[in-house]
């Protein structure tokens, strides 16, 4: 990516939103000689960047592909992924001073492992290029008048030649992601595909949640919609007092919530012994009962699964007397226990709150956005980028990759 293109351009660009996509768009536009102004409703730009990757900013991923992104328009997804592979994003940030660190899963972080490093280099580059920021200035209305735009904020009115809408979505409203950009773009003729929380914890229907809240297990998890498998993942899973969390849950969540929004029954199945086939797990448990015949069934499971899970698993398996010796159990009863450990089913009630969602699924219909330039097909000079678009990605740096890529695409295409 070119750092300086040495072009002179007297046109003024206003960017509505100083998040990840807005900052990259500002840098790219300013390098091309445009006069750039960022209007940000928070007291500083880039606050949401600081919260990414648990404060370490997983800013892209070496495994980027179109399969990691979701939305109704596949054309724009495939075009952006092809145009902006991970090495291009890494190169952009390396020019700004970010040395990449790649973990064993392909996630890419700044070598400092600090989200602040990413934000700092973006803000420094904006400063060097003369990009102006006005914070605590929320855009309320965008009006197209002849060949220019009128931007109305909470307290002032601005005019410009081009506008980049980088409002963000609705996820994490505590960081001021209120979804205020949707009605503004709707007023300009754009459509909004139904929005819902993505990369979010799930609420479950279970009587045991309070008892097992806080327990972590490693396992495989599969989601079903009306009995049909829709997504599977694996990793560390955390039970909570409202349901379930953990990286694999976040990966499944947008698929589960999408199905629930369509009034489908969603069930997740948890396998907490993924390294064992059912017959192998049966043999393991039966052998423990024989070798520890002096112990009750409850006592026989200590050391095999988390102690707090023992009674809950036995209740799920329909075992009423937990103080009987294991040797008293018949084959079918052991298999009932095995079935719980390998296929523990929970009904999904819905997503946890927007405050806990990492991204917004749904958004501005991208069929009305040019797939290469991000310019609106309806309003010449208006560009739409980042999370407000109807594109969301998996957990692991994919959503930030989308923000950087669409911001750069808009900035270079003005």
C-alpha positions as CSV (number, residue, x, y, z in Angstrom):
1,X,0.0,0.0,0.0
2,X,1.4,3.4,-1.0
3,X,2.2,5.6,1.9
4,X,2.3,8.9,0.1
5,X,0.9,9.4,-3.4
6,X,1.8,13.1,-3.6
7,X,-1.4,14.2,-5.1
8,X,-3.0,17.6,-4.6
9,X,-6.8,17.7,-4.2
10,X,-8.8,20.6,-2.8
11,X,-11.9,18.5,-2.2
12,X,-13.1,18.1,1.3
13,X,-14.1,14.7,2.8
14,X,-16.0,14.2,6.0
15,X,-15.9,10.8,7.7
16,X,-18.8,10.1,10.0
17,X,-17.2,7.9,12.7
18,X,-13.6,7.6,13.9
19,X,-13.5,3.9,14.5
20,X,-11.3,1.3,12.8
21,X,-12.7,1.7,9.3
22,X,-13.0,5.5,9.6
23,X,-9.4,6.0,10.6
24,X,-8.0,3.9,7.8
25,X,-10.2,5.7,5.3
26,X,-9.0,9.1,6.7
27,X,-5.3,8.1,6.2
28,X,-5.9,6.8,2.7
29,X,-7.8,9.8,1.6
30,X,-5.4,12.3,3.2
31,X,-2.5,10.5,1.4
32,X,-4.2,11.3,-1.9
33,X,-4.4,15.0,-1.0
34,X,-7.9,15.3,0.2
35,X,-8.8,17.6,3.1
36,X,-10.2,15.2,5.7
37,X,-12.3,15.8,8.7
38,X,-13.4,13.1,11.1
39,X,-16.6,13.7,13.1
40,X,-16.7,11.3,16.2
41,X,-19.5,11.2,18.8
42,X,-17.3,9.9,21.5
43,X,-14.7,12.0,23.4
44,X,-11.9,10.3,21.4
45,X,-11.5,8.3,18.2
46,X,-10.8,4.5,18.2
47,X,-12.1,3.6,21.6
48,X,-13.5,0.3,20.4
49,X,-10.1,-0.7,19.0
50,X,-8.7,-0.7,22.5
51,X,-11.2,-3.4,23.6
52,X,-10.4,-5.8,20.8
53,X,-8.5,-9.1,21.3
54,X,-8.8,-8.8,25.1
55,X,-6.7,-5.6,24.9
56,X,-4.2,-7.1,22.5
57,X,-5.9,-6.3,19.2
58,X,-6.0,-9.3,17.0
59,X,-6.0,-7.1,13.9
60,X,-6.2,-9.7,11.1
61,X,-5.7,-13.5,10.5
62,X,-3.5,-15.4,8.1
63,X,-6.4,-17.7,7.3
64,X,-8.7,-15.1,5.8
65,X,-11.1,-16.4,3.2
66,X,-14.6,-15.6,2.0
67,X,-15.9,-18.4,4.1
68,X,-15.1,-16.4,7.3
69,X,-17.6,-13.7,6.4
70,X,-21.4,-13.7,6.3
71,X,-24.0,-11.5,4.6
72,X,-26.6,-11.6,1.8
73,X,-24.3,-10.4,-0.9
74,X,-21.4,-12.7,-1.6
75,X,-20.0,-10.6,-4.4
76,X,-18.8,-7.8,-2.2
77,X,-17.3,-10.2,0.3
78,X,-15.3,-12.2,-2.3
79,X,-14.1,-9.0,-3.9
80,X,-12.8,-7.4,-0.7
81,X,-11.2,-10.6,0.5
82,X,-9.4,-11.0,-2.9
83,X,-8.3,-7.4,-3.0
84,X,-7.1,-7.2,0.6
85,X,-5.4,-10.5,1.6
86,X,-3.9,-10.5,5.2
87,X,-0.4,-9.7,4.0
88,X,-1.6,-6.4,2.5
89,X,-3.1,-5.4,5.9
90,X,0.0,-6.5,7.7
91,X,2.0,-4.4,5.2
92,X,-0.1,-1.4,5.8
93,X,0.4,-1.5,9.5
94,X,4.1,-2.4,9.2
95,X,4.6,0.9,7.3
96,X,3.1,2.6,10.4
97,X,5.5,0.8,12.8
98,X,3.5,-2.3,13.8
99,X,5.6,-5.5,13.8
100,X,3.3,-8.5,13.5
101,X,3.1,-11.4,15.9
102,X,1.4,-14.5,14.6
103,X,0.1,-17.1,17.1
104,X,-0.3,-20.8,16.4
105,X,-3.9,-20.4,15.3
106,X,-3.1,-17.8,12.7
107,X,-4.3,-14.8,14.6
108,X,-2.1,-11.7,14.0
109,X,-1.4,-9.2,16.8
110,X,1.0,-6.3,17.2
111,X,4.2,-7.6,18.7
112,X,3.7,-5.4,21.7
113,X,0.4,-7.3,22.3
114,X,-1.2,-3.9,23.0
115,X,-4.3,-2.6,21.3
116,X,-3.1,0.9,22.1
117,X,-0.2,0.4,19.7
118,X,-2.6,0.0,16.8
119,X,-4.6,3.1,17.8
120,X,-1.5,5.1,18.5
121,X,0.0,4.6,15.1
122,X,-3.3,5.3,13.3
123,X,-3.7,8.6,15.2
124,X,-0.1,9.6,14.6
125,X,-0.4,9.0,10.9
126,X,-3.6,11.0,10.8
127,X,-1.8,13.8,12.7
128,X,1.2,13.8,10.3
129,X,-1.2,13.9,7.3
130,X,-3.2,16.8,8.7
131,X,-6.4,14.9,9.3
132,X,-8.7,16.9,11.6
133,X,-10.8,15.3,14.4
134,X,-13.8,16.8,16.1
135,X,-15.0,14.6,18.9
136,X,-18.2,14.7,20.9
137,X,-19.8,15.6,17.6
138,X,-22.5,13.1,16.6
139,X,-23.7,13.2,13.0
140,X,-27.5,13.5,13.0
141,X,-28.3,14.0,9.3
142,X,-26.6,13.8,5.9
143,X,-28.2,15.8,3.1
144,X,-27.2,15.6,-0.6
145,X,-27.5,19.0,-2.3
146,X,-26.4,19.2,-5.9
147,X,-22.8,18.0,-6.0
148,X,-22.1,18.5,-2.3
149,X,-23.2,17.3,1.1
150,X,-24.6,19.0,4.2
151,X,-23.7,17.3,7.4
152,X,-25.7,18.2,10.5
153,X,-24.3,17.3,13.9
154,X,-25.6,17.8,17.5
155,X,-24.4,21.4,17.4
156,X,-23.0,22.4,14.0
157,X,-23.5,22.1,10.3
158,X,-20.7,21.3,7.8
159,X,-20.4,21.1,4.0
160,X,-18.2,18.8,2.0
161,X,-17.7,17.2,-1.4
162,X,-17.7,13.6,-0.3
163,X,-18.9,11.6,2.7
164,X,-17.7,8.3,4.1
165,X,-20.2,6.7,6.5
166,X,-18.2,4.8,9.1
167,X,-20.9,4.9,11.8
168,X,-20.3,1.4,13.1
169,X,-23.1,-1.0,14.2
170,X,-25.0,-1.6,17.3
171,X,-22.8,-4.1,19.2
172,X,-21.2,-2.9,22.5
173,X,-23.5,0.2,23.0
174,X,-21.4,1.0,26.2
175,X,-18.8,2.1,23.7
176,X,-21.4,4.4,22.0
177,X,-22.3,1.9,19.2
178,X,-25.9,2.9,19.2
179,X,-26.9,2.0,15.6
180,X,-27.6,5.7,14.9
181,X,-26.2,5.4,11.4
182,X,-28.9,3.1,10.1
183,X,-31.8,5.6,10.0
184,X,-29.4,8.3,8.5
185,X,-28.6,6.0,5.6
186,X,-32.2,4.8,5.3
187,X,-33.2,8.5,4.8
188,X,-30.8,8.5,1.8
189,X,-32.6,5.5,0.2
190,X,-30.5,2.6,1.6
191,X,-32.1,-0.5,3.0
192,X,-31.2,-2.2,6.3
193,X,-31.2,-6.0,6.5
194,X,-32.3,-7.2,9.9
195,X,-29.7,-6.7,12.5
196,X,-28.9,-8.9,15.5
197,X,-26.0,-9.6,17.9
198,X,-23.0,-11.5,16.5
199,X,-20.1,-13.1,18.4
200,X,-22.1,-13.2,21.6
201,X,-22.7,-15.5,24.5
202,X,-25.9,-17.6,24.4
203,X,-28.8,-18.0,26.8
204,X,-29.9,-21.5,27.5
205,X,-32.9,-23.3,28.9
206,X,-31.6,-25.4,31.7
207,X,-32.4,-25.9,35.4
208,X,-28.8,-26.5,36.3
209,X,-27.1,-23.3,35.2
210,X,-26.7,-21.7,38.6
211,X,-25.1,-24.9,39.9
212,X,-22.5,-25.2,37.2
213,X,-21.9,-21.5,36.6
214,X,-18.2,-20.8,36.3
215,X,-17.1,-24.3,35.2
216,X,-14.9,-24.6,32.2
217,X,-14.7,-27.7,29.9
218,X,-12.8,-28.5,26.7
219,X,-15.0,-30.0,24.1
220,X,-16.8,-30.0,20.8
221,X,-20.0,-28.2,20.3
222,X,-22.5,-28.5,17.5
223,X,-25.5,-26.3,16.7
224,X,-28.7,-27.6,15.2
225,X,-31.6,-25.6,13.7
226,X,-34.9,-27.5,13.5
227,X,-32.8,-30.7,13.7
228,X,-30.3,-29.8,11.0
229,X,-26.6,-29.2,11.8
230,X,-25.7,-25.6,11.1
231,X,-22.3,-25.1,12.6
232,X,-19.7,-26.8,14.8
233,X,-16.6,-25.8,16.7
234,X,-14.3,-26.8,19.5
235,X,-12.3,-25.3,22.4
236,X,-12.8,-24.0,25.9
237,X,-16.5,-23.7,26.9
238,X,-17.6,-21.7,30.0
239,X,-21.0,-22.3,31.7
240,X,-22.6,-19.2,33.1
241,X,-25.7,-18.4,35.2
242,X,-27.6,-17.4,32.1
243,X,-26.1,-20.0,29.6
244,X,-22.8,-20.6,27.9
245,X,-19.8,-18.7,26.7
246,X,-16.3,-19.2,25.3
247,X,-14.6,-18.9,21.9
248,X,-16.4,-21.8,20.2
249,X,-19.7,-20.4,21.4
250,X,-18.9,-17.0,19.9
251,X,-18.2,-18.7,16.6
252,X,-21.6,-20.5,16.7
253,X,-23.6,-17.6,18.0
254,X,-24.4,-15.7,14.8
255,X,-25.7,-18.9,13.2
256,X,-27.8,-19.8,16.2
257,X,-29.3,-16.3,16.6
258,X,-30.0,-16.0,12.9
259,X,-32.0,-19.2,13.1
260,X,-33.9,-18.1,16.3
261,X,-34.7,-14.8,14.6
262,X,-36.4,-16.9,11.8
263,X,-38.5,-18.7,14.5
264,X,-36.6,-22.0,14.3
265,X,-35.8,-24.3,17.2
266,X,-32.1,-24.2,18.0
267,X,-30.3,-26.8,20.1
268,X,-26.6,-27.1,20.9
269,X,-24.9,-30.5,21.6
270,X,-21.9,-30.6,23.8
271,X,-19.3,-33.3,23.7
272,X,-16.9,-33.0,26.7
273,X,-15.0,-36.2,25.8
274,X,-14.1,-35.5,22.2
275,X,-11.1,-37.8,22.2
276,X,-13.2,-40.9,23.0
277,X,-15.8,-42.7,20.9
278,X,-18.9,-43.8,22.8
279,X,-17.8,-47.4,23.2
280,X,-14.4,-46.3,24.4
281,X,-15.9,-44.0,27.0
282,X,-18.3,-46.7,28.1
283,X,-15.3,-49.0,28.6
284,X,-13.5,-46.3,30.6
285,X,-16.4,-45.7,32.9
286,X,-17.2,-49.4,33.4
287,X,-13.6,-50.1,34.2
288,X,-13.6,-47.4,36.9
289,X,-16.7,-48.9,38.4
290,X,-15.0,-52.3,38.6
291,X,-11.7,-51.1,39.9
292,X,-13.3,-48.8,42.5
293,X,-16.1,-51.0,43.4
294,X,-16.0,-49.8,47.0
295,X,-16.9,-46.3,45.8
296,X,-20.3,-44.9,45.1
297,X,-21.1,-43.9,41.5
298,X,-20.8,-40.2,42.5
299,X,-17.3,-40.8,44.0
300,X,-16.2,-42.9,41.0
301,X,-16.5,-39.8,38.8
302,X,-14.2,-37.6,40.9
303,X,-11.1,-37.1,38.9
304,X,-12.8,-37.9,35.6
305,X,-15.0,-34.8,35.3
306,X,-15.3,-31.6,37.3
307,X,-16.7,-32.4,40.7
308,X,-19.5,-29.9,40.4
309,X,-20.6,-31.5,37.2
310,X,-21.0,-35.0,38.6
311,X,-24.4,-34.7,40.2
312,X,-25.8,-32.7,37.2
313,X,-24.6,-35.2,34.7
314,X,-26.1,-38.1,36.7
315,X,-29.4,-36.2,37.0
316,X,-29.4,-35.6,33.2
317,X,-28.8,-39.3,32.7
318,X,-31.8,-40.1,34.9
319,X,-29.7,-41.6,37.7
320,X,-31.7,-41.1,40.9
321,X,-29.6,-42.9,43.5
322,X,-26.1,-41.5,43.2
323,X,-24.8,-43.3,46.3
324,X,-25.1,-46.8,44.9
325,X,-21.9,-48.6,44.0
326,X,-20.9,-48.4,40.4
327,X,-21.0,-52.2,40.1
328,X,-24.7,-52.1,40.6
329,X,-25.2,-50.2,37.4
330,X,-26.4,-52.0,34.2
331,X,-25.1,-51.5,30.7
332,X,-28.0,-49.3,29.6
333,X,-27.5,-47.0,32.6
334,X,-23.8,-46.5,31.9
335,X,-24.8,-45.7,28.2
336,X,-27.2,-43.1,29.4
337,X,-24.3,-41.4,31.2
338,X,-22.1,-41.8,28.2
339,X,-24.8,-40.1,26.0
340,X,-24.8,-37.1,28.3
341,X,-21.1,-36.7,28.3
342,X,-20.9,-37.1,24.5
343,X,-24.1,-35.4,23.4
344,X,-25.4,-33.1,26.2
345,X,-28.2,-31.1,24.6
346,X,-29.4,-27.6,25.5
347,X,-32.1,-25.5,24.0
348,X,-30.9,-22.1,23.0
349,X,-33.2,-19.3,24.0
350,X,-31.3,-16.4,22.3
351,X,-28.3,-14.2,22.5
352,X,-27.0,-12.5,25.6
353,X,-27.3,-8.7,25.6
354,X,-26.1,-6.3,22.9
355,X,-23.6,-5.0,25.5
356,X,-21.7,-8.3,25.2
357,X,-21.8,-8.7,21.4
358,X,-18.6,-8.1,19.6
359,X,-20.1,-7.4,16.2
360,X,-23.4,-6.6,14.5
361,X,-24.8,-9.1,12.1
362,X,-27.0,-7.7,9.3
363,X,-26.9,-4.0,8.3
364,X,-26.9,-1.8,5.2
365,X,-27.8,-3.9,2.2
366,X,-24.5,-4.2,0.3
367,X,-26.2,-4.8,-3.1
368,X,-26.5,-1.0,-3.2
369,X,-22.8,-0.5,-2.6
370,X,-20.1,-0.8,-5.3
371,X,-18.1,-3.9,-4.4
372,X,-14.7,-2.4,-5.3
373,X,-15.0,1.3,-4.2
374,X,-17.6,1.1,-1.4
375,X,-19.4,4.0,-3.1
376,X,-23.2,4.0,-2.8
377,X,-24.9,3.1,-6.0
378,X,-27.8,5.4,-5.0
379,X,-25.9,8.6,-3.9
380,X,-22.8,9.7,-5.8
381,X,-20.0,10.7,-3.5
382,X,-21.3,8.7,-0.5
383,X,-19.2,5.8,0.7
384,X,-20.3,3.2,3.2
385,X,-17.7,1.1,5.2
386,X,-17.1,-1.1,8.2
387,X,-19.5,-2.7,10.6
388,X,-22.6,-0.8,9.4
389,X,-22.6,-2.9,6.3
390,X,-24.4,-6.2,6.1
391,X,-21.2,-8.2,6.5
392,X,-19.9,-9.8,9.7
393,X,-17.1,-12.2,10.3
394,X,-15.9,-15.0,12.5
395,X,-14.1,-14.4,15.8
396,X,-10.3,-14.1,15.3
397,X,-9.4,-10.8,13.6
398,X,-11.9,-11.1,10.7
399,X,-14.1,-8.2,11.6
400,X,-11.2,-5.8,12.0
401,X,-9.8,-7.0,8.7
402,X,-13.1,-6.1,7.1
403,X,-13.0,-2.6,8.7
404,X,-9.4,-1.9,7.5
405,X,-10.1,-3.2,4.0
406,X,-13.3,-1.4,3.3
407,X,-11.9,1.8,4.8
408,X,-8.8,1.6,2.5
409,X,-11.0,0.8,-0.5
410,X,-13.2,3.9,0.1
411,X,-10.3,6.2,0.8
412,X,-8.4,5.3,-2.4
413,X,-11.5,5.5,-4.6
414,X,-12.7,9.1,-3.7
